[in-house]
Amino acid sequence: MRTLLRLLLWSALCVLVLVAALVAWASSDGSLAQALRVGAAWLPQGQQLSYQNATGSLIQGKVEKWHWQQEQLDIEGQHLQWRINTQALWSAQLDLPELSLHTLTLQDERPSRPLKAPLHLQLPVRIKAQLSLTRVASTGAVKWQAQDIKAHYTYDKQIHQLQLQQLQWAQGRYSGQLQLQDTAPLALQTQLQASLTGPGNTPLKLEASAQGQLASAQARINVHAQLQAQSQGNSTPQLTLDAQLYPWQGLSQQSAQARWRSLDAALLWPQAPHTVLDGTLDMRALDKGQSQQSTWQLDLNSRVGQGSVQAQATQTAQGWQGQLKLNQIRSADVYSAIPDTVWTGETRFETTNHIVRFLADLKGQERAGVAAHVRSQGQWSDKRLQLHSLDVRWAGLVAQGQLQVHMDPRRLQGDLQWQWPGMKGQWQGDLQAEQGQGKLSLTITQALQNARWLAQWPQLPALPWQALSHAHAQLQWTQGWNHPQANLQAQWLQNRWAGQLALSAQADVSPKKAQTRLTLEQLRIVSPSGQTWSAQLAAPLLAEHQQMRGQWQTRWTANTLQTQGPTKETAQLLLAEGQWGAGTHQLQLKAQNWPLAWAQAVLGIDALSDTLIHTQAELSTRATHSRAASLGLARGGVFACPPSKQCQCAGRAMALVCSGTMARRDSNRIARDGCMVPTCTTGLARSGPLEQSHHHQR
C-alpha cells in the first residue's frame, strides 16, 4: 500500500513538474514562433497556415498577419494579439483578459451543402475572454462587413454565453446576449437590440429575440423582430417579423409572416438600395393533401414608390412554380444610379426534374416617352445557365443574342450583339479552360455620343477608349484561357491623328503564374499633316506574371522598338530586362537617335532638323525606393560629359549623366534647390539642364 501511495505521489509530482515546465516554456519569448512552425507543419491534409512577424510568447504574443486556407475557404487576419492569465491555468480555466484583432477577412467559395444538427458543443476547459475586433468582412459571393465589435465570452462547461457589448452594422449600432447549452437539447436563447438612424435622421429602435433548440433534425427556432421609430408617424419606418425556422431542413419547411411600412432596405443590409417600401410577406408550409406530400407557399405584396410588386411561389408534388409581377415600378425608386424608367410586366418560373425554366417580359417607358423592353427566356439545370433568347432595348442600349454559362467545368458560349449611342460591338465564341475559339469586335462611331451615354452610368469604371473620336478593334482567340492565342487589330482616330495596331499574344496560365509572349506586328501613326510614323519590336517580348498569396510580380526580357518617322533616321527605344511587383520595381528605358524635328510635326514647335534626342529613364525601387531619369540632346559632332559628383539637394541625391553628339558644347553650372548641377547646353533657343539623374530616397 505504501509503495502504491509513493508511486501516486511521485506521478503527481512529475505531472506538476511537467506542467510547470510547459507553462515556463509557453511564457518564454520565442515560444509563439516555435509553436506556429510546428503547428503549420502538422496541419491536416488540405489545410495551410502562413504568418508574418510572430513575436512574444504563447502566454502574451502578437502576430502581424496570418492566413489560413482549406479548400475554397480563406481566412486572413491582421494585428492579432492576446494575453493569458497564467494563474487561471492551474484551475483548468483559459482566461484571456485581452484578445484583439484589427481586421478579419473571410472568403468562402465552397459550394453549399446540407447542414447537420450537432450532437454537443462541449469543450475540455472553462473559458473566459474579452474580445475586440475592429473590422470583419466577407469578400465572397455575399459581401458584408461590420466594425467596432466588442464582446465578452464565457463557458462554464455547461453554458456558452456571449455578451455583445457593441457592433456597428450598416446604419445601426447593435448589442445583445446569447446563451447556448453545450449538450442536448442545445437550448438557445438570444436577444438583440439596435439603435438606427432612418431617413431624415429619424431615430429608430430594433428589438429581436430567438428561442429554440438545435440538437435534432426537427429542431425549431422561433424568431420575433420589431423595428419602429421612437415617435410614430405615417412616414416613419416600421417592421414586424415572426418566423419559425428549421435550421437543418430545406426552404419548404420554413415559415414567416412580416409586415413593413416606409422601410429602407439599406438600413438592415448595406448592399441593398435605398427604398421606401410598404408591404406584407406570408411564407408557410401547408398541410399535407391527398398526395401525402407537404406543399409550401409564399405571397409577397409590396409598394415601391407609386408602383407595386407582387410575388408568389408554390411547391407541389410536381415541383416549384412562381411569378413576379411589376406594376408601374420606377427604376429610380429601386436604384437611383440607373436611368429612370417606369416598368410593368412579369417574370415566371417553374421547376420539374431539377430543371428551372424561366420567362421574363418587361415593358417600360422612359422619361422622354421612348418605349423600352427586356425579354428573356431560358433555363437552369445541372449547373448550366442557358439564355435561349435575350432582347433588351433600354436607355439607348440595344442587345440581342444567346448565351450559355457552364459552372462546372467552367465554360462560356454565346453570340451577343449590342450597341449604344456612339458604339457597337459583337462577341461570338466558345471559351473553355483548355480549348475554344471566338472573336470580339468593338467600334466607336461617335465619340461625343459615346461619352454622353457612358456618363449616365456612374457605376461603370472609366474605359480606356472613351476619349477616342473613332476606333475599331477586333480580337480573335483560339485555345482555352489556360493557353490562349490571340490576335488584336485596331484602328483609331483622335484629334485628326490616325493609328493602326496589330498585336499577337500567346500565354500559359496556371493558378500560380502566367507566361505571356507579345509580338507587335504593326504600329502606324499618321499626323494631321500627313506625316507617318511606324514602329515594330525587334523580337517577341516575353513577359511572365506570377501571383501567390496576394502578391504579384511581372518579369520581362530585353527588347528594342524600332521606329521610323518622316525623316530618314531610324530611332530606337531600348527596354532592359526588368521586373515589377512583390516589393521590387526595376524598369530601364533608353531612347536613341530620336530627331527633334519629329517634335515639330507632333507639337507644332520650331526645332533644328539635325538635332537628335537621347533619353534614358530608370526606375529602380527596393527597400529604399530610389528613382532615376536622364535626358540628353545632341547636335553635330561627338562629345561626352562625364557624370558629376553626387550632391544633396533638398534631401535628394542628384547626379548628371550626359552623352551624345552635338556640334558644340558649353558647360556651366546652374543652381537648383541650392545645389550646383553641371549642365550641357546647345544652340537651341532655350538653355538649361539637358540631362540629369535624380535618386530619391524614401
Secondary structure, DSSP 8 states (H G I E B T S, - for coil): -HHHHHHHHHHHHHHHHHHHHHHHHHHSTTHHHHHHHHHHHT--TTEEEEEEEEEE-SSEEEEEEEEEEETTEEEEEEEEEEE--HHHHTTTEEEEEEEEEEEEEEEE----------S----SSEEEEEEEEEEEEEESSSEEEEEEEEEEEEE-SSEEEEEEEEEEETTEEEEEEEEEESSTT-EEEEEEEEEEE-GGG-EEEEEEEEEEE-SSTT--EEEEEEEEESS--TTS-EEEEEEEE-TTS-GGG-EEEEEEEEE-GGGT-TTS----EEEEEEEEEE---TT---EEEEEEEEEETTEEEEEEEEE-SS-EEEEEEEEEEEHHHH-TTS--EEEEEEEEEEEETTEEEEEEEEEEEETTS-EEEEEEEEEEETTEEEEEEEEEEETTEEEEEEEEEEETTEEEEEEEEEEETTEEEEEEEEE-SS-EEEEEEEEES-HHHHHHHHHT-TTS---TTTT-SEEEEEEEEES-TTS-EEEEEEEEEETTEEEEEEEEEEEEE-SSEEEEEEEEEEEEEE-TTS-EEEEEESS-EEEEEEEETTEEEEEE--EEEEEE-SSS-EEEEEE-SEEEETTEEEEEEEEEEEETHHHHHHH-----TTEEEEEEEEEEESSS-EEEEEEEEEESSEEEE-----EEETTEEEE--EEEE-S--EEEEEEETTEEEEEEE-SSSS-S--S-EEE---
